[in-house]
Amino acid sequence: MFFRNLTLFRFPTTLDFSQLDTLLPEMILKPVGALDMSSRGFVPPFGRGDDVLAHRSGNSLWLTVGGEDKILPGSVVNDLLAKKLAEIEEKEGRKPGGRTRKRLKEDLLHELLPRAFVKPSRTDALLDLEHGFVAVDTSSRKNAETVVSEIRHAMGSFPALPLNAEVAPRSILTGWIAGEPMPEGLALGEECELKDAMDGGAVVKCQNQDLQGDEIAKHLEAGKQVTRLALTLDDHLSFVLGEDLVIRKLKFLDGAVDQLENSEQEDLRAELAARFALMSGEVKRLFVVLEAALKLSKAEA
């Protein structure tokens, strides 16, 4: 269980999480209702059969938001609606008006929803209480906001905001490729995306390429800027950092994973707990490096 993406938010380190274990059971995931499209709530991070809704390792919390979504393709609804409209037109000799169409569609949804398939999902989140950040395992801002919203709902107040850099991230990323000094431990990977400074300009995506070679240098000379950049942190992490401050393609390398192989765990739960402890430490270290390099704003108390 290692996160593959990190969408990050900041919150004040003064927040009190001492009542969280009491509050979470009130927000547990409930089965999606017969006439509802979706349901969200907290589920045990360790999976079914466990009843712990929040796992803590040092100053790190592991929360998981579960979901149930009805699968009801719009094409199915529209096809049935078209057939009903055609029947009415043939019977009455006129095309149904807008109100009739709306009513028929609502009736169809009420008829189909109870029989629709349900797709389960889960989204994990790491809360670092020491540095005041949430890392949600998704590259979708919408999905990440849903997780933060569930935490806010459970706690009553959770002033977490998306990361904000005091310096334009693309200027920092472009500088690193251009040869400017990089933070200690960070190194360039072999993937990047470059865009013209003008909106709607050319976009160049490079993979498996020397990012400090002549070809990339020519793109920089033409005025393109880096909007996504592959990086490594020591020999522990590799990832792609975007100008939107979302971390994608996160991988834990041998330097990190080898630490797990040196500790034998008795069962799956213990193994997952060990993985979370290792992951939270590595993500915290990465955050500290990026916080200084990108001049990330603090959250207001």
C-alpha positions as semicolon CSV with decimal commas, in nm:
position;residue;x (nm);y (nm);z (nm)
1;M;0,000;0,000;0,000
2;F;0,196;0,295;-0,131
3;F;0,036;0,612;-0,264
4;R;0,081;0,666;-0,638
5;N;-0,017;1,034;-0,654
6;L;-0,019;1,322;-0,409
7;T;-0,265;1,609;-0,422
8;L;-0,164;1,829;-0,131
9;F;-0,343;2,070;0,102
10;R;-0,220;2,271;0,399
11;F;-0,390;2,317;0,733
12;P;-0,286;2,495;1,056
13;T;-0,069;2,281;1,283
14;T;-0,270;2,414;1,579
15;L;-0,574;2,201;1,488
16;D;-0,688;1,955;1,754
17;F;-0,741;1,600;1,629
18;S;-0,785;1,443;1,974
19;Q;-1,159;1,380;1,921
20;L;-1,124;1,233;1,572
21;D;-1,169;0,871;1,681
22;T;-1,500;0,967;1,841
23;L;-1,621;1,173;1,544
24;L;-1,539;0,937;1,256
25;P;-1,795;0,661;1,341
26;E;-2,069;0,920;1,282
27;M;-1,941;0,963;0,926
28;I;-1,890;0,600;0,827
29;L;-1,975;0,498;0,471
30;K;-2,339;0,398;0,435
31;P;-2,475;0,192;0,142
32;V;-2,593;0,411;-0,142
33;G;-2,968;0,463;-0,125
34;A;-3,207;0,311;-0,377
35;L;-3,276;0,649;-0,538
36;D;-2,931;0,803;-0,481
37;M;-2,645;0,815;-0,730
38;S;-2,360;0,801;-0,479
39;S;-2,257;0,776;-0,116
40;R;-1,937;0,880;0,066
41;G;-1,802;0,811;0,412
42;F;-1,505;0,679;0,607
43;V;-1,398;0,316;0,591
44;P;-1,121;0,129;0,778
45;P;-0,780;0,195;0,615
46;F;-0,680;-0,167;0,677
47;G;-0,978;-0,294;0,480
48;R;-1,284;-0,503;0,551
49;G;-1,289;-0,694;0,873
50;D;-1,118;-0,411;1,063
51;D;-1,306;-0,156;1,272
52;V;-1,038;0,114;1,315
53;L;-1,122;0,422;1,107
54;A;-0,801;0,618;1,174
55;H;-0,451;0,474;1,198
56;R;-0,179;0,685;1,359
57;S;0,196;0,650;1,322
58;G;0,388;0,916;1,510
59;N;0,257;1,250;1,386
60;S;0,094;1,096;1,079
61;L;-0,270;0,991;1,037
62;W;-0,407;0,752;0,776
63;L;-0,771;0,805;0,680
64;T;-0,968;0,641;0,401
65;V;-1,284;0,772;0,236
66;G;-1,492;0,502;0,073
67;G;-1,751;0,551;-0,197
68;E;-2,036;0,377;-0,371
69;D;-2,145;0,506;-0,713
70;K;-2,436;0,389;-0,925
71;I;-2,342;0,298;-1,281
72;L;-2,617;0,431;-1,502
73;P;-2,490;0,522;-1,851
74;G;-2,651;0,830;-1,999
75;S;-2,686;0,649;-2,331
76;V;-2,919;0,392;-2,170
77;V;-3,140;0,659;-2,017
78;N;-3,150;0,861;-2,339
79;D;-3,237;0,554;-2,548
80;L;-3,530;0,460;-2,324
81;L;-3,642;0,821;-2,311
82;A;-3,640;0,844;-2,691
83;K;-3,858;0,532;-2,714
84;K;-4,112;0,668;-2,465
85;L;-4,124;1,004;-2,646
86;A;-4,177;0,825;-2,978
87;E;-4,468;0,626;-2,828
88;I;-4,632;0,944;-2,702
89;E;-4,587;1,118;-3,035
90;E;-4,737;0,824;-3,222
91;K;-5,030;0,799;-2,981
92;E;-5,112;1,170;-2,950
93;G;-4,987;1,291;-3,287
94;R;-4,764;1,561;-3,140
95;K;-4,414;1,593;-2,998
96;P;-4,401;1,612;-2,617
97;G;-4,292;1,947;-2,473
98;G;-3,997;2,023;-2,249
99;R;-4,184;1,968;-1,923
100;T;-4,302;1,627;-2,038
101;R;-3,949;1,528;-2,142
102;K;-3,814;1,636;-1,801
103;R;-4,084;1,447;-1,612
104;L;-4,033;1,131;-1,818
105;K;-3,657;1,142;-1,763
106;E;-3,703;1,179;-1,388
107;D;-3,946;0,886;-1,388
108;L;-3,694;0,675;-1,579
109;L;-3,418;0,756;-1,332
110;H;-3,640;0,658;-1,039
111;E;-3,720;0,333;-1,218
112;L;-3,363;0,246;-1,313
113;L;-3,161;0,361;-1,010
114;P;-3,267;0,081;-0,772
115;R;-3,152;-0,175;-1,033
116;A;-2,825;-0,005;-1,129
117;F;-2,489;-0,168;-1,054
118;V;-2,289;-0,017;-0,768
119;K;-1,917;0,056;-0,809
120;P;-1,719;0,072;-0,483
121;S;-1,410;0,292;-0,441
122;R;-1,165;0,411;-0,178
123;T;-0,931;0,708;-0,158
124;D;-0,654;0,720;0,102
125;A;-0,521;1,029;0,272
126;L;-0,213;1,099;0,482
127;L;-0,236;1,382;0,736
128;D;0,095;1,512;0,867
129;L;0,013;1,686;1,195
130;E;0,367;1,818;1,244
131;H;0,395;2,009;0,916
132;G;0,025;2,066;0,859
133;F;-0,041;1,903;0,525
134;V;-0,281;1,649;0,376
135;A;-0,163;1,424;0,095
136;V;-0,450;1,255;-0,091
137;D;-0,371;0,956;-0,311
138;T;-0,519;1,096;-0,633
139;S;-0,421;1,328;-0,917
140;S;-0,780;1,452;-0,944
141;R;-0,840;1,782;-0,767
142;K;-1,212;1,700;-0,750
143;N;-1,156;1,366;-0,578
144;A;-0,908;1,522;-0,338
145;E;-1,153;1,800;-0,250
146;T;-1,414;1,534;-0,174
147;V;-1,181;1,369;0,078
148;V;-1,100;1,703;0,243
149;S;-1,471;1,784;0,253
150;E;-1,545;1,456;0,433
151;I;-1,276;1,533;0,692
152;R;-1,422;1,884;0,733
153;H;-1,769;1,740;0,776
154;A;-1,650;1,497;1,040
155;M;-1,452;1,754;1,240
156;G;-1,694;2,042;1,200
157;S;-1,409;2,268;1,092
158;F;-1,105;2,182;0,883
159;P;-0,949;2,489;0,715
160;A;-0,740;2,301;0,460
161;L;-0,649;2,480;0,137
162;P;-0,466;2,368;-0,180
163;L;-0,091;2,434;-0,187
164;N;0,014;2,782;-0,289
165;A;0,367;2,869;-0,401
166;E;0,504;3,220;-0,357
167;V;0,711;3,176;-0,675
168;A;0,567;3,046;-1,004
169;P;0,643;2,670;-1,003
170;R;0,715;2,661;-1,377
171;S;0,994;2,915;-1,332
172;I;1,156;2,695;-1,066
173;L;1,118;2,378;-1,277
174;T;1,253;2,554;-1,586
175;G;1,550;2,682;-1,390
176;W;1,641;2,332;-1,271
177;I;1,653;2,201;-1,627
178;A;1,848;2,507;-1,735
179;G;2,121;2,420;-1,486
180;E;2,033;2,619;-1,176
181;P;2,129;2,454;-0,844
182;M;1,878;2,199;-0,718
183;P;1,789;2,128;-0,355
184;E;2,009;1,871;-0,187
185;G;1,887;1,519;-0,262
186;L;1,681;1,612;-0,568
187;A;1,793;1,507;-0,916
188;L;1,643;1,525;-1,263
189;G;1,464;1,224;-1,409
190;E;1,405;1,155;-1,778
191;E;1,061;1,305;-1,839
192;C;0,926;1,657;-1,879
193;E;0,657;1,865;-2,043
194;L;0,732;2,206;-2,192
195;K;0,485;2,472;-2,306
196;D;0,506;2,803;-2,485
197;A;0,455;3,094;-2,250
198;M;0,161;3,209;-2,463
199;D;-0,177;3,047;-2,400
200;G;-0,261;2,793;-2,668
201;G;0,103;2,759;-2,770
202;A;0,296;2,445;-2,854
203;V;0,333;2,164;-2,602
204;V;0,631;1,927;-2,606
205;K;0,636;1,605;-2,403
206;C;0,965;1,423;-2,354
207;Q;1,026;1,078;-2,207
208;N;1,339;0,867;-2,164
209;Q;1,551;1,166;-2,256
210;D;1,847;1,357;-2,117
211;L;1,676;1,668;-1,986
212;Q;1,996;1,872;-1,997
213;G;2,079;1,779;-2,356
214;D;2,090;2,003;-2,661
215;E;1,737;1,923;-2,778
216;I;1,579;2,042;-2,452
217;A;1,811;2,344;-2,446
218;K;1,677;2,453;-2,785
219;H;1,320;2,442;-2,655
220;L;1,423;2,659;-2,360
221;E;1,596;2,905;-2,593
222;A;1,271;2,927;-2,794
223;G;1,094;3,044;-2,479
224;K;0,924;2,724;-2,367
225;Q;0,881;2,665;-1,995
226;V;0,866;2,343;-1,796
227;T;0,521;2,254;-1,664
228;R;0,592;1,896;-1,554
229;L;0,924;1,751;-1,448
230;A;1,040;1,404;-1,344
231;L;1,255;1,408;-1,032
232;T;1,412;1,168;-0,785
233;L;1,479;1,218;-0,416
234;D;1,802;1,037;-0,331
235;D;1,744;0,674;-0,427
236;H;1,417;0,659;-0,233
237;L;1,148;0,827;-0,448
238;S;1,081;0,906;-0,811
239;F;0,789;1,125;-0,921
240;V;0,663;1,383;-1,169
241;L;0,600;1,729;-1,026
242;G;0,356;1,954;-1,210
243;E;0,318;2,330;-1,205
244;D;-0,020;2,262;-1,040
245;L;0,188;2,122;-0,747
246;V;0,033;1,777;-0,792
247;I;0,279;1,488;-0,762
248;R;0,213;1,209;-1,011
249;K;0,371;0,870;-1,086
250;L;0,507;0,843;-0,733
251;K;0,726;0,536;-0,689
252;F;0,913;0,411;-0,387
253;L;1,258;0,293;-0,496
254;D;1,489;0,031;-0,357
255;G;1,649;0,274;-0,114
256;A;1,316;0,304;0,064
257;V;1,163;-0,039;0,006
258;D;1,475;-0,220;0,128
259;Q;1,392;-0,096;0,477
260;L;1,077;-0,310;0,474
261;E;1,262;-0,623;0,371
262;N;1,477;-0,592;0,681
263;S;1,174;-0,622;0,909
264;E;0,956;-0,933;0,907
265;Q;0,588;-0,873;0,990
266;E;0,362;-1,135;1,145
267;D;0,044;-1,052;0,952
268;L;-0,102;-0,833;0,679
269;R;-0,217;-0,561;0,917
270;A;0,129;-0,528;1,066
271;E;0,280;-0,517;0,718
272;L;0,040;-0,241;0,608
273;A;0,118;-0,044;0,923
274;A;0,490;-0,077;0,853
275;R;0,440;0,038;0,494
276;F;0,241;0,340;0,608
277;A;0,508;0,433;0,862
278;L;0,777;0,414;0,594
279;M;0,566;0,601;0,338
280;S;0,469;0,880;0,575
281;G;0,833;0,938;0,662
282;E;0,937;0,955;0,296
283;V;0,646;1,183;0,198
284;K;0,724;1,411;0,491
285;R;1,087;1,436;0,381
286;L;0,979;1,514;0,025
287;F;0,738;1,780;0,145
288;V;1,006;1,954;0,349
289;V;1,236;1,967;0,045
290;L;0,963;2,102;-0,185
291;E;0,836;2,347;0,077
292;A;1,172;2,523;0,083
293;A;1,241;2,494;-0,291
294;L;0,899;2,620;-0,405
295;K;0,845;2,861;-0,115
296;L;0,512;2,707;-0,021
297;S;0,283;2,932;0,180
298;K;0,193;2,841;0,536
299;A;-0,168;2,787;0,642
300;E;-0,315;3,059;0,859
301;A;-0,421;2,953;1,206
